[in-house]
Amino acid sequence: MIIELKSTINIEVAEKLAIESKAFHIIYNEKSYLITGSGVKEVPVNLIDLSENHWVFANDLQLASSKFLTGKREVKIGNVIIGGNTKNTVIIGGPCSVESEEQITTSAKFIQGLGLKVLRGGCYKPRTSPYSFQGMGLDGLKLLAKMREQFGLTVITEARDATHIQEIIEYSDVIQVGAKAMYDQGILRACAKTQKPVLIKRGFGTTLQEFVQAAEFVLAGGNPNVILCERGIRTFETGTRFTLDLCGVAWLKEHTNLPVILDPSHAMGYTYGVADLARACVAMGIDGLLVETHPDPSVAKSDASQQLNHKQFEELISSLRPVATSVGYNII
């Protein structure tokens, strides 16, 4: 349950009422305090005269629920706004990993030249094999920050685990919580303490309920700037890397108030299918698209098979604009 206290109630009183009601969280919602809890189906007696409104939920999808906020949350990514009533589809492009200053500079210049605003690049890589490239770490983060200053781009990078989350928060504009890290409560709770946008990727064996509950950790901790990213789930199919769950995207759009971004690169796993999948994603009227592109994928140190070269990426962007327009969205 979410209970909205009257706007005249200050934080000291709100905290006292939350303790008395055995609530889990207190959140300031622009004009008043919200207290949240689980399993409560009616307003406690001590809060009846002190509450302005309340919402009861069948499960722990609460702050992210469309029953709580009927409209979509608005999230600002650098100078770009997604969600709300904007009808913007932000394109996030760049290599899987930051590999060198030359490579990421070439990538940043390319993204800027296309008129796009957001650059991605992994610095701490959660690889399946201990023998694979693990990323440049802090040196990579510093290179991303340099690209932001040099090209005016917003940068997004992934947290591998909680040991370096503060570095990610410090150097990035958008914090990405990867599919393998979305259950890491150390990361989620740290993200809740900042107001920077947090993009959470769905784990490849994660239900939609579990996915949104990860977002609830961040929302309940006080950060409303949460974005969901569908990147494919593991099914019986082995011909592609994963299976992009567009049915799940429709469910998220219907049942949550969070912006939704899709990642066709990790879902497909192979360059040949990324463009078609990306166009299908944009046709759903989504808030963003994350596509990996590398100056020379043949020498990429991670996920070489799925990264588009720059010519392929440029052609993809051109093909996406009319698709977005057909469903009332703008590519930015």
N, C-alpha and C positions, 0 to 999 in steps of 0.2 A: 504494500500500500504506500501511496505518497499522500502526505497531508501538507497542504499549504496553510501556513499560519497567517494570521492577520498581519498587515504591514506595520502595525503599531508595535509589534513584539520585537524586542532587540535580541542580540545574540546570546546574552547571558540567560535570559528567560527561555529562549529556544533550546539552549543546551540542557537546561534543567528539565524542560518538558520532554526532550528526547530521552534522557536517562530514565525518567519516570515511566515513559511509554515503551522502554526497551527497544528503541529505534537504533538502526545501524549507522545512519549518516545524517548530517545536516548540510544543506546546500543553500547558498544564497541565490535567488532566482530573480535578479534585477530589482525587484521591489519588495520581496518578502522571502522568508525562510521556508524551505521544504524539509520535512523529515521523512525518511524512508525506512521501511522495515519489510520483513518477509513473513508471510503466513497470517498477517492481520487482515481481517475482512470487514471490520467496522471501526469507526473512529472511537478511540478510547474516551471514556466518560470525561476525564480531566481535560480533554482537548475540544470537546463539542463547542463550547462558547468561544474558543480561541482560534478556531480554524476558519479559513475563508473558503476552502474547497478541498476535495479529496478524490482520489482515484484508487479503485480496487482492481487488482490484476490476478489472473488465473495462475501466473507463474512469475519468475523473477525477471521477465522483460518489463521493466518499469520506466525508467527515465528515457530509454531508447524507444519506447512504445508509441505508436501512432495514436493510441488511445489517450496518452498523456498530452502529447503535442500533435495536433492534427496536421499541421504543416511540416515541411521539411526544415531541419535546422540549417542555418546559414553558417558556412565556415569560410574564413578568409585565409587564402594561401598566398602569402606575399601580397601583391597588389591585385590578386584575382579572387573573386568571390564565387563559390559554388553553393549549391543548395538553395534554400529559400525559394524565391520566385524568379531566380536569375536565368534559368534555362541555359546555363553554361556547361559545356563539356571540356574540362581542362585536360590537355595532353601533357603527360609526364614522360619525357624521353631522355635517353642516355644509356650508357653501357651498364651491364650487369655489375661490373666491378671497376673501381678506380685502380688503374694499373700503373700509370706514370703521369707525370705532369704534361708531357706532350700529348698523350692519349686523351686525357680529360679536358685539356685546353682545346684540342681539335673538336671534341664533342660539344663543349659549351659554346664555342663559336658557331658551330653548325646549328644547334638548337636556337640560339639567338637569331641567326640569319633567317630562320623560318618564321620568325615572329612569335615563337612560343616562349613561355615564361618559366617553366619548371624543369630543372635538371636533376636526374637521379644518378646515383652511383653508390655501389656497396663498398664499405670500408672494412667492416667486420663480417666475414662471410660464414654463415652457418652451414658448412659443407658436410655432406654425408660421409665422405672419406677424409681421414686425417692426413692423407698424402696430397690432397688437392690444395690449390691456392687459397689461402685463408684471408686474403685481403691485406691492405696496407695499414690498417688500423688508424692510429692517431695521425700519422702522416697523410693518409688519404683524406681524413676529415679536414685537415688544414688546407689541402688542395681544393676541396669543395668550397671552403670558405673563400679561398682566393678567387675561384670562378665566380662566386656571388659578387665579390667586389669588382672584378674586372669586367663582367658581362651583364651585371644587373639581374641575374637570375635567382629564383628561389630554389633552394636545394633540399632534397629529401634523401635520407639514407637510413639504413636498417640497423636496429639494435639486435645483436646476436644473443646477448644474455645481460643480466643485471650488473655485471662487473664493470661495464663501460657505459651504462645508460646516461650518466651525467655528462660524459664527453659528447654523446650524441645530442643531448638536449642543448648543450652549449654551442655546438658548431652548426647544427642543422636548423632549417626553418620549419621543416615538417619531419616528425619522428615516425619512422616506419617500424611497426611491430610485425615481424615476419611470421610466416605460417608455422615455423618450428618453434617460435617464441611466444605465441599468443596465450599460452597457459602460464607463462612466467609472471607470477604476481609481483616480483620485484620490479620488473619492467613496467607493468601496468600501474602499480601504485606510484612509481616515480613519475610516470606520464600524467597521472592525476594531479600532481602538485604543480604542474606547469600549465600555462594557458596556450602553449604552442599546439598547432594541429597535430593530431595523432592518427595515422593511417594504420588500421589493423587488418592484416591479411588472414583470411580463413585457413585454418589448418586443413590439410588434405584428407584427414579422417574425422573432421569436425562437423557436428550437426549445426543447423541454423540456430537452434536455441543456444548451444554452447558458444557459437560465434558471437552472438549478440550479448551474451552474458560477459564475455571478455570486455566488450565495450562498456558494459555497466560498471565494471571496476573503475574505469577512467571517469565516467560521468559521475558516479557516486562520490568520487574523491574530489570533485569540484571543477573538472575541466570539461566544458561542454563541446569542445572542438574536436569531435571524433568523426572519422570517416571509415566506412567499411570497404574492404577490397576483396572481391571474389577472384580467385586465381586458379580454380580447378580443384577437383576432389579425386581421390583414388577410387576407381571402380574396377570391374572385371576386365575392362578394355586395356590392352597392352600396345595397341598400334600408335597411340599418342601418349605423351608424358602423363597428362591427367585428363579429366573431363570437365570442361567449363560448365558450371551449373547455372544456366540461364533461367531455369525454373526457380532456383533459389533466389536469383536476383529479383524476379517478379515478386516473390514472397517478401523479400526485404523491403522493396518499394511499397508494398501494401501494408506491412505490419510494423515498420519502424519509421522513425523520424530522422534518420541519419542519411547523409549523402552516400552514394554508392559509386565506387570506382571499380573497373574491371581490368584484369591483367591477362591478355590473351597469350603473351609470350610464354609465361610459365605453364599455362594450361596446355597449349599445343606442344611446346617443346621442340618444334621444328619450323624453320623459317618459312617453308612453303605454305603453311596454313595460317600464319599469323594475320596477314592482311584480311583474308576473308572473315576470320573470326572477329577481328577488330571492327569490321563494318557491321557485322551482326550485333555486336555489343552496342555500338553507337545507335543503331536502329531501335534499341529498347528505350532510348531517352535516359541516358545515364549522366552522372555528374563528372565523370573523368575516365581516362583511359591511360594505362601504364604500359608502354611498349619499349622494349629494349632495342637500342641501336648502337652499333660500334663502328669506328672508322674502318676496321678490317676484321670482321668476325672470325676469319680463318686463323687468326693468331690470338684470339681472346683467351684469357686465362680461366674463364668460367662461363658456362652455358653458351659455348660457341655455336651450337647447332640451332639455337632459337633467336639469335640476335640478327636484326636486319642491318644491312649496310646502309650508308647514308642515302644513296640513290633510292633504294627500296623504301626507306622511311619517308623520304620526301614525296614519293609517288603515293604512298599510303595516305599521308596527310591531305593531299589534293583530293583523293577519292573519298575521304571522310566528310568533307565539308558539305557536299550535296546530300549525303545521307543524314547528317545532323539537321540540316535545314528542313528536310522532309518530315521530321518529327518535331520541329519547332525549337531546336537547340542550336547553339553557336559553338563552334570549335574555337578554343582560345589557348 
